[in-house]
Amino acid sequence: MLGWPVTAPGRLATRTPALAAELSLSTPDGTASPVCRVDYLRPAGRLRWAVTAPVHRLVAPALLRRAASVGRPSAGVLRMQRYVVNPVARRVARFLPGQAVVETVGRRSGRPRRTPVGGRRDGSAFWLVSEFGRQSQHIRNIEANPRVRVQLRGHWHAGTAVLLDDDDPRARLRGLPPISGLVVRIVGVDLLTMRIDLDNNLDTMRQM
């Protein structure tokens, strides 16, 4: 916030030769509210804070509200992806390198749900990064049933999806096709790595 580094969960701090300040984002009752403590290290610190404080009191609450919304995709982005991007991407995925379609089983409907994704096959595994993490509908479907199918270059492969919370998704993106990695970086708000372990036989999911 305003360039202050995070020093502990819910705490940010900054230090100059004239003053040291710490901003706490949590209060004892569990509500999120900015509480700032300032220690004056030199007389000039009082003057500097007197000038900065009014702006800080105005900006800090607004930034806190904005930070609270991080990790939640906007409704506009979701609508654009669902009704414009995904239908087109599903049709052209077979013709573009690094593009695929993941078919999950709807956790409520039980019907197939197909989502275009970008990723890379490495042996018997297909790697990808979800831009919305566990808020993505296909990720929620996978949490209910990890059995999936993946369309790679026009051919369907059955497999089992594994969600990797401990994997660094940004580091993983550097090993994925540039186009898919760029899209995830632009719209992503809660990145999550997923690996799909492919079966040896094609379309074995049809027998489930």
PyRosetta script that sets phi, psi and omega in degrees:
from pyrosetta import init, pose_from_sequence

init()
pose = pose_from_sequence("MLGWPVTAPGRLATRTPALAAELSLSTPDGTASPVCRVDYLRPAGRLRWAVTAPVHRLVAPALLRRAASVGRPSAGVLRMQRYVVNPVARRVARFLPGQAVVETVGRRSGRPRRTPVGGRRDGSAFWLVSEFGRQSQHIRNIEANPRVRVQLRGHWHAGTAVLLDDDDPRARLRGLPPISGLVVRIVGVDLLTMRIDLDNNLDTMRQM")
pose.set_psi(1, 119.3)
pose.set_omega(1, -176.6)
pose.set_phi(2, 55.0)
pose.set_psi(2, 28.6)
pose.set_omega(2, 177.9)
pose.set_phi(3, 84.9)
pose.set_psi(3, 3.1)
pose.set_omega(3, 178.9)
pose.set_phi(4, -76.3)
pose.set_psi(4, 129.3)
pose.set_omega(4, 179.1)
pose.set_phi(5, -74.9)
pose.set_psi(5, 152.1)
pose.set_omega(5, 176.4)
pose.set_phi(6, -80.4)
pose.set_psi(6, 125.3)
pose.set_omega(6, -179.3)
pose.set_phi(7, -104.6)
pose.set_psi(7, -20.3)
pose.set_omega(7, 179.6)
pose.set_phi(8, -164.5)
pose.set_psi(8, 162.7)
pose.set_omega(8, 177.8)
pose.set_phi(9, -54.6)
pose.set_psi(9, 121.6)
pose.set_omega(9, 179.4)
pose.set_phi(10, 79.6)
pose.set_psi(10, 9.8)
pose.set_omega(10, -178.5)
pose.set_phi(11, -133.3)
pose.set_psi(11, 137.2)
pose.set_omega(11, 174.6)
pose.set_phi(12, -127.0)
pose.set_psi(12, 152.1)
pose.set_omega(12, -177.4)
pose.set_phi(13, -149.2)
pose.set_psi(13, 156.5)
pose.set_omega(13, 174.0)
pose.set_phi(14, -145.1)
pose.set_psi(14, 155.5)
pose.set_omega(14, -177.8)
pose.set_phi(15, -146.8)
pose.set_psi(15, 133.8)
pose.set_omega(15, 174.5)
pose.set_phi(16, -129.0)
pose.set_psi(16, 171.1)
pose.set_omega(16, 176.7)
pose.set_phi(17, -59.6)
pose.set_psi(17, -22.7)
pose.set_omega(17, -175.6)
pose.set_phi(18, -96.0)
pose.set_psi(18, -28.5)
pose.set_omega(18, -177.2)
pose.set_phi(19, -157.4)
pose.set_psi(19, 161.9)
pose.set_omega(19, 174.6)
pose.set_phi(20, -128.6)
pose.set_psi(20, 133.9)
pose.set_omega(20, -177.5)
pose.set_phi(21, -132.1)
pose.set_psi(21, 144.3)
pose.set_omega(21, 177.3)
pose.set_phi(22, -132.1)
pose.set_psi(22, 132.0)
pose.set_omega(22, -179.5)
pose.set_phi(23, -113.2)
pose.set_psi(23, 121.4)
pose.set_omega(23, 177.4)
pose.set_phi(24, -101.2)
pose.set_psi(24, 131.7)
pose.set_omega(24, -178.6)
pose.set_phi(25, -100.3)
pose.set_psi(25, 3.0)
pose.set_omega(25, -179.1)
pose.set_phi(26, -129.4)
pose.set_psi(26, 141.5)
pose.set_omega(26, 176.9)
pose.set_phi(27, -113.0)
pose.set_psi(27, 163.8)
pose.set_omega(27, -175.0)
pose.set_phi(28, -56.3)
pose.set_psi(28, -29.3)
pose.set_omega(28, -179.1)
pose.set_phi(29, -84.5)
pose.set_psi(29, 4.2)
pose.set_omega(29, 175.0)
pose.set_phi(30, 89.6)
pose.set_psi(30, -1.0)
pose.set_omega(30, 178.1)
pose.set_phi(31, -83.4)
pose.set_psi(31, 152.6)
pose.set_omega(31, 179.6)
pose.set_phi(32, -89.9)
pose.set_psi(32, 115.1)
pose.set_omega(32, -179.6)
pose.set_phi(33, -151.0)
pose.set_psi(33, 130.0)
pose.set_omega(33, -178.4)
pose.set_phi(34, -73.0)
pose.set_psi(34, 123.7)
pose.set_omega(34, 176.1)
pose.set_phi(35, -123.4)
pose.set_psi(35, 119.4)
pose.set_omega(35, -174.1)
pose.set_phi(36, -109.8)
pose.set_psi(36, 133.4)
pose.set_omega(36, 175.4)
pose.set_phi(37, -116.9)
pose.set_psi(37, 131.3)
pose.set_omega(37, -176.7)
pose.set_phi(38, -124.1)
pose.set_psi(38, 129.9)
pose.set_omega(38, 174.5)
pose.set_phi(39, -112.4)
pose.set_psi(39, 125.4)
pose.set_omega(39, -179.6)
pose.set_phi(40, -87.8)
pose.set_psi(40, 117.6)
pose.set_omega(40, -179.3)
pose.set_phi(41, -91.1)
pose.set_psi(41, -24.0)
pose.set_omega(41, 177.7)
pose.set_phi(42, -142.3)
pose.set_psi(42, 158.2)
pose.set_omega(42, 179.0)
pose.set_phi(43, -55.4)
pose.set_psi(43, -33.1)
pose.set_omega(43, -179.9)
pose.set_phi(44, -64.9)
pose.set_psi(44, -20.1)
pose.set_omega(44, -179.8)
pose.set_phi(45, -63.2)
pose.set_psi(45, -37.2)
pose.set_omega(45, 179.4)
pose.set_phi(46, -63.3)
pose.set_psi(46, -41.8)
pose.set_omega(46, -179.7)
pose.set_phi(47, -66.9)
pose.set_psi(47, -42.2)
pose.set_omega(47, -178.8)
pose.set_phi(48, -63.9)
pose.set_psi(48, -41.9)
pose.set_omega(48, -178.6)
pose.set_phi(49, -72.0)
pose.set_psi(49, -32.5)
pose.set_omega(49, 177.9)
pose.set_phi(50, -60.3)
pose.set_psi(50, -33.6)
pose.set_omega(50, 178.9)
pose.set_phi(51, -79.5)
pose.set_psi(51, -37.8)
pose.set_omega(51, -174.2)
pose.set_phi(52, -80.8)
pose.set_psi(52, -34.4)
pose.set_omega(52, -170.8)
pose.set_phi(53, -55.2)
pose.set_psi(53, -45.7)
pose.set_omega(53, -179.2)
pose.set_phi(54, -58.9)
pose.set_psi(54, -40.4)
pose.set_omega(54, 178.2)
pose.set_phi(55, -67.8)
pose.set_psi(55, -41.8)
pose.set_omega(55, -178.8)
pose.set_phi(56, -61.8)
pose.set_psi(56, -44.0)
pose.set_omega(56, -179.2)
pose.set_phi(57, -64.2)
pose.set_psi(57, -29.2)
pose.set_omega(57, 180.0)
pose.set_phi(58, -80.6)
pose.set_psi(58, -41.4)
pose.set_omega(58, -172.0)
pose.set_phi(59, -84.5)
pose.set_psi(59, -39.5)
pose.set_omega(59, -173.4)
pose.set_phi(60, -56.0)
pose.set_psi(60, -47.9)
pose.set_omega(60, 178.7)
pose.set_phi(61, -60.8)
pose.set_psi(61, -37.5)
pose.set_omega(61, 179.6)
pose.set_phi(62, -65.7)
pose.set_psi(62, -42.7)
pose.set_omega(62, 178.4)
pose.set_phi(63, -66.4)
pose.set_psi(63, -33.4)
pose.set_omega(63, 178.3)
pose.set_phi(64, -64.8)
pose.set_psi(64, -43.0)
pose.set_omega(64, 177.4)
pose.set_phi(65, -63.7)
pose.set_psi(65, -37.7)
pose.set_omega(65, 178.3)
pose.set_phi(66, -66.5)
pose.set_psi(66, -41.0)
pose.set_omega(66, 179.2)
pose.set_phi(67, -63.6)
pose.set_psi(67, -33.8)
pose.set_omega(67, -179.0)
pose.set_phi(68, -66.3)
pose.set_psi(68, -23.4)
pose.set_omega(68, -179.4)
pose.set_phi(69, -89.3)
pose.set_psi(69, -7.8)
pose.set_omega(69, 179.6)
pose.set_phi(70, -65.4)
pose.set_psi(70, 137.9)
pose.set_omega(70, -178.2)
pose.set_phi(71, 99.0)
pose.set_psi(71, -6.7)
pose.set_omega(71, 177.5)
pose.set_phi(72, -116.1)
pose.set_psi(72, 115.4)
pose.set_omega(72, 178.5)
pose.set_phi(73, -65.1)
pose.set_psi(73, 143.5)
pose.set_omega(73, -179.4)
pose.set_phi(74, -71.7)
pose.set_psi(74, 155.6)
pose.set_omega(74, 179.8)
pose.set_phi(75, -61.4)
pose.set_psi(75, -36.5)
pose.set_omega(75, 179.4)
pose.set_phi(76, -63.8)
pose.set_psi(76, -42.3)
pose.set_omega(76, 178.7)
pose.set_phi(77, -63.8)
pose.set_psi(77, -42.4)
pose.set_omega(77, -179.4)
pose.set_phi(78, -64.4)
pose.set_psi(78, -41.7)
pose.set_omega(78, 178.5)
pose.set_phi(79, -65.1)
pose.set_psi(79, -43.8)
pose.set_omega(79, 179.0)
pose.set_phi(80, -60.3)
pose.set_psi(80, -43.8)
pose.set_omega(80, -178.9)
pose.set_phi(81, -66.8)
pose.set_psi(81, -42.1)
pose.set_omega(81, -175.5)
pose.set_phi(82, -71.1)
pose.set_psi(82, -42.8)
pose.set_omega(82, -170.4)
pose.set_phi(83, -100.9)
pose.set_psi(83, -16.5)
pose.set_omega(83, -177.2)
pose.set_phi(84, -117.7)
pose.set_psi(84, -57.4)
pose.set_omega(84, -173.0)
pose.set_phi(85, -70.6)
pose.set_psi(85, -51.7)
pose.set_omega(85, -174.2)
pose.set_phi(86, -61.2)
pose.set_psi(86, -45.2)
pose.set_omega(86, 179.6)
pose.set_phi(87, -59.0)
pose.set_psi(87, -40.8)
pose.set_omega(87, 178.4)
pose.set_phi(88, -69.4)
pose.set_psi(88, -44.9)
pose.set_omega(88, -176.8)
pose.set_phi(89, -63.5)
pose.set_psi(89, -34.9)
pose.set_omega(89, 178.6)
pose.set_phi(90, -63.7)
pose.set_psi(90, -34.0)
pose.set_omega(90, -177.7)
pose.set_phi(91, -75.6)
pose.set_psi(91, -32.9)
pose.set_omega(91, -173.3)
pose.set_phi(92, -103.3)
pose.set_psi(92, -1.3)
pose.set_omega(92, -174.8)
pose.set_phi(93, -58.0)
pose.set_psi(93, -37.9)
pose.set_omega(93, -176.3)
pose.set_phi(94, -67.4)
pose.set_psi(94, -18.4)
pose.set_omega(94, -176.7)
pose.set_phi(95, -99.0)
pose.set_psi(95, -6.9)
pose.set_omega(95, -175.6)
pose.set_phi(96, -111.7)
pose.set_psi(96, 131.2)
pose.set_omega(96, 178.4)
pose.set_phi(97, -64.2)
pose.set_psi(97, 136.9)
pose.set_omega(97, 177.9)
pose.set_phi(98, 83.6)
pose.set_psi(98, -2.4)
pose.set_omega(98, 179.6)
pose.set_phi(99, -103.2)
pose.set_psi(99, 145.5)
pose.set_omega(99, -177.7)
pose.set_phi(100, -149.8)
pose.set_psi(100, 173.2)
pose.set_omega(100, 175.1)
pose.set_phi(101, -126.8)
pose.set_psi(101, 127.2)
pose.set_omega(101, 177.6)
pose.set_phi(102, -103.1)
pose.set_psi(102, 126.5)
pose.set_omega(102, 178.3)
pose.set_phi(103, -106.1)
pose.set_psi(103, 118.9)
pose.set_omega(103, 176.7)
pose.set_phi(104, -111.3)
pose.set_psi(104, 171.0)
pose.set_omega(104, 175.5)
pose.set_phi(105, -101.2)
pose.set_psi(105, 122.4)
pose.set_omega(105, -179.4)
pose.set_phi(106, -54.9)
pose.set_psi(106, 126.4)
pose.set_omega(106, -174.8)
pose.set_phi(107, -66.6)
pose.set_psi(107, -22.8)
pose.set_omega(107, 179.2)
pose.set_phi(108, -106.0)
pose.set_psi(108, -43.9)
pose.set_omega(108, -175.5)
pose.set_phi(109, -83.4)
pose.set_psi(109, -28.2)
pose.set_omega(109, -174.3)
pose.set_phi(110, 75.8)
pose.set_psi(110, 7.5)
pose.set_omega(110, -178.1)
pose.set_phi(111, -97.5)
pose.set_psi(111, 155.9)
pose.set_omega(111, 178.5)
pose.set_phi(112, -64.8)
pose.set_psi(112, 137.1)
pose.set_omega(112, 177.0)
pose.set_phi(113, -126.9)
pose.set_psi(113, 125.4)
pose.set_omega(113, -175.1)
pose.set_phi(114, -111.3)
pose.set_psi(114, 130.0)
pose.set_omega(114, -177.2)
pose.set_phi(115, -126.8)
pose.set_psi(115, 123.5)
pose.set_omega(115, 175.5)
pose.set_phi(116, -72.6)
pose.set_psi(116, 138.5)
pose.set_omega(116, -178.8)
pose.set_phi(117, -140.8)
pose.set_psi(117, 165.1)
pose.set_omega(117, 172.5)
pose.set_phi(118, -115.8)
pose.set_psi(118, 137.4)
pose.set_omega(118, -178.7)
pose.set_phi(119, -170.0)
pose.set_psi(119, -164.5)
pose.set_omega(119, -178.5)
pose.set_phi(120, -144.7)
pose.set_psi(120, 135.2)
pose.set_omega(120, 174.9)
pose.set_phi(121, -87.3)
pose.set_psi(121, 133.4)
pose.set_omega(121, 177.7)
pose.set_phi(122, -131.6)
pose.set_psi(122, 96.9)
pose.set_omega(122, -176.6)
pose.set_phi(123, 66.3)
pose.set_psi(123, -122.4)
pose.set_omega(123, -178.8)
pose.set_phi(124, -95.5)
pose.set_psi(124, 16.6)
pose.set_omega(124, -179.7)
pose.set_phi(125, -127.1)
pose.set_psi(125, 144.5)
pose.set_omega(125, 174.4)
pose.set_phi(126, -116.2)
pose.set_psi(126, 124.8)
pose.set_omega(126, -175.5)
pose.set_phi(127, -107.1)
pose.set_psi(127, 140.9)
pose.set_omega(127, 174.7)
pose.set_phi(128, -154.9)
pose.set_psi(128, 167.6)
pose.set_omega(128, 178.1)
pose.set_phi(129, -125.4)
pose.set_psi(129, 124.1)
pose.set_omega(129, 177.5)
pose.set_phi(130, -82.4)
pose.set_psi(130, 128.7)
pose.set_omega(130, -176.1)
pose.set_phi(131, -74.4)
pose.set_psi(131, -23.7)
pose.set_omega(131, -179.0)
pose.set_phi(132, -112.9)
pose.set_psi(132, 10.9)
pose.set_omega(132, 175.2)
pose.set_phi(133, 55.5)
pose.set_psi(133, -138.0)
pose.set_omega(133, -176.0)
pose.set_phi(134, -74.7)
pose.set_psi(134, -0.7)
pose.set_omega(134, 174.1)
pose.set_phi(135, -86.4)
pose.set_psi(135, -11.6)
pose.set_omega(135, 178.2)
pose.set_phi(136, -70.4)
pose.set_psi(136, 140.3)
pose.set_omega(136, -179.2)
pose.set_phi(137, -63.0)
pose.set_psi(137, -40.0)
pose.set_omega(137, -178.5)
pose.set_phi(138, -70.5)
pose.set_psi(138, -28.2)
pose.set_omega(138, 175.4)
pose.set_phi(139, -69.9)
pose.set_psi(139, -39.5)
pose.set_omega(139, 176.7)
pose.set_phi(140, -64.0)
pose.set_psi(140, -36.5)
pose.set_omega(140, 175.7)
pose.set_phi(141, -64.1)
pose.set_psi(141, -39.9)
pose.set_omega(141, -179.4)
pose.set_phi(142, -67.2)
pose.set_psi(142, -36.7)
pose.set_omega(142, 176.8)
pose.set_phi(143, -60.7)
pose.set_psi(143, -33.3)
pose.set_omega(143, 178.6)
pose.set_phi(144, -81.7)
pose.set_psi(144, -32.4)
pose.set_omega(144, -179.0)
pose.set_phi(145, -153.1)
pose.set_psi(145, 104.7)
pose.set_omega(145, -175.5)
pose.set_phi(146, -75.5)
pose.set_psi(146, -6.5)
pose.set_omega(146, 178.1)
pose.set_phi(147, -73.6)
pose.set_psi(147, 127.7)
pose.set_omega(147, -176.2)
pose.set_phi(148, -138.6)
pose.set_psi(148, 173.5)
pose.set_omega(148, 166.6)
pose.set_phi(149, -126.2)
pose.set_psi(149, 148.9)
pose.set_omega(149, 179.0)
pose.set_phi(150, -127.3)
pose.set_psi(150, 128.9)
pose.set_omega(150, 175.2)
pose.set_phi(151, -94.1)
pose.set_psi(151, 113.9)
pose.set_omega(151, 179.7)
pose.set_phi(152, -119.9)
pose.set_psi(152, 118.6)
pose.set_omega(152, -179.9)
pose.set_phi(153, 52.7)
pose.set_psi(153, 39.5)
pose.set_omega(153, 175.9)
pose.set_phi(154, 87.1)
pose.set_psi(154, -5.2)
pose.set_omega(154, -178.7)
pose.set_phi(155, -112.1)
pose.set_psi(155, 139.6)
pose.set_omega(155, -178.8)
pose.set_phi(156, -92.6)
pose.set_psi(156, 135.0)
pose.set_omega(156, 177.4)
pose.set_phi(157, -126.2)
pose.set_psi(157, 130.9)
pose.set_omega(157, 175.5)
pose.set_phi(158, -84.3)
pose.set_psi(158, 152.4)
pose.set_omega(158, -180.0)
pose.set_phi(159, -169.8)
pose.set_psi(159, -176.5)
pose.set_omega(159, 179.5)
pose.set_phi(160, -121.9)
pose.set_psi(160, 126.3)
pose.set_omega(160, -178.2)
pose.set_phi(161, -87.5)
pose.set_psi(161, 139.3)
pose.set_omega(161, 178.1)
pose.set_phi(162, -126.2)
pose.set_psi(162, 123.8)
pose.set_omega(162, 177.7)
pose.set_phi(163, -89.5)
pose.set_psi(163, 127.9)
pose.set_omega(163, -172.0)
pose.set_phi(164, -114.1)
pose.set_psi(164, 87.7)
pose.set_omega(164, -178.9)
pose.set_phi(165, -67.2)
pose.set_psi(165, -28.2)
pose.set_omega(165, -176.1)
pose.set_phi(166, -85.6)
pose.set_psi(166, -7.5)
pose.set_omega(166, 179.9)
pose.set_phi(167, -81.5)
pose.set_psi(167, 145.2)
pose.set_omega(167, 178.1)
pose.set_phi(168, -82.7)
pose.set_psi(168, 105.3)
pose.set_omega(168, -175.3)
pose.set_phi(169, -65.9)
pose.set_psi(169, -32.4)
pose.set_omega(169, 179.9)
pose.set_phi(170, -70.2)
pose.set_psi(170, -38.0)
pose.set_omega(170, 174.5)
pose.set_phi(171, -66.8)
pose.set_psi(171, -37.8)
pose.set_omega(171, 178.7)
pose.set_phi(172, -64.2)
pose.set_psi(172, -36.4)
pose.set_omega(172, -179.3)
pose.set_phi(173, -60.1)
pose.set_psi(173, -32.2)
pose.set_omega(173, -178.3)
pose.set_phi(174, -65.5)
pose.set_psi(174, -18.3)
pose.set_omega(174, 178.4)
pose.set_phi(175, -98.9)
pose.set_psi(175, 1.5)
pose.set_omega(175, 179.6)
pose.set_phi(176, -98.3)
pose.set_psi(176, 165.0)
pose.set_omega(176, 178.9)
pose.set_phi(177, -53.4)
pose.set_psi(177, 138.4)
pose.set_omega(177, -174.8)
pose.set_phi(178, -55.4)
pose.set_psi(178, -40.1)
pose.set_omega(178, -176.1)
pose.set_phi(179, -64.9)
pose.set_psi(179, -48.9)
pose.set_omega(179, -178.8)
pose.set_phi(180, -66.1)
pose.set_psi(180, -37.7)
pose.set_omega(180, 178.1)
pose.set_phi(181, -64.4)
pose.set_psi(181, -37.1)
pose.set_omega(181, -179.9)
pose.set_phi(182, -65.5)
pose.set_psi(182, -43.2)
pose.set_omega(182, -179.8)
pose.set_phi(183, -62.2)
pose.set_psi(183, -44.5)
pose.set_omega(183, -179.7)
pose.set_phi(184, -62.5)
pose.set_psi(184, -40.7)
pose.set_omega(184, 179.9)
pose.set_phi(185, -65.2)
pose.set_psi(185, -35.3)
pose.set_omega(185, -176.1)
pose.set_phi(186, -72.8)
pose.set_psi(186, -48.0)
pose.set_omega(186, -173.5)
pose.set_phi(187, -100.9)
pose.set_psi(187, -11.7)
pose.set_omega(187, -175.0)
pose.set_phi(188, -67.7)
pose.set_psi(188, 138.9)
pose.set_omega(188, 178.4)
pose.set_phi(189, -127.3)
pose.set_psi(189, -16.1)
pose.set_omega(189, -178.2)
pose.set_phi(190, -152.4)
pose.set_psi(190, 76.5)
pose.set_omega(190, -170.4)
pose.set_phi(191, -69.8)
pose.set_psi(191, 142.1)
pose.set_omega(191, 179.8)
pose.set_phi(192, -145.4)
pose.set_psi(192, 128.2)
pose.set_omega(192, 178.1)
pose.set_phi(193, -81.0)
pose.set_psi(193, 139.2)
pose.set_omega(193, 175.6)
pose.set_phi(194, -133.0)
pose.set_psi(194, 139.1)
pose.set_omega(194, 174.4)
pose.set_phi(195, -119.3)
pose.set_psi(195, 134.1)
pose.set_omega(195, 176.4)
pose.set_phi(196, -111.0)
pose.set_psi(196, 114.9)
pose.set_omega(196, 177.7)
pose.set_phi(197, -84.1)
pose.set_psi(197, 112.7)
pose.set_omega(197, -173.2)
pose.set_phi(198, -81.7)
pose.set_psi(198, 141.0)
pose.set_omega(198, 175.4)
pose.set_phi(199, -74.9)
pose.set_psi(199, 163.7)
pose.set_omega(199, 178.2)
pose.set_phi(200, -73.7)
pose.set_psi(200, -32.2)
pose.set_omega(200, -176.3)
pose.set_phi(201, -99.4)
pose.set_psi(201, 143.4)
pose.set_omega(201, 178.4)
pose.set_phi(202, -76.7)
pose.set_psi(202, 144.0)
pose.set_omega(202, 171.0)
pose.set_phi(203, 59.5)
pose.set_psi(203, 27.0)
pose.set_omega(203, 177.4)
pose.set_phi(204, -68.5)
pose.set_psi(204, -17.2)
pose.set_omega(204, 178.8)
pose.set_phi(205, -65.0)
pose.set_psi(205, -23.8)
pose.set_omega(205, -179.1)
pose.set_phi(206, -63.4)
pose.set_psi(206, -22.8)
pose.set_omega(206, -177.3)
pose.set_phi(207, -87.1)
pose.set_psi(207, -3.7)
pose.set_omega(207, -176.8)
pose.set_phi(208, -75.5)
pose.dump_pdb("model.pdb")
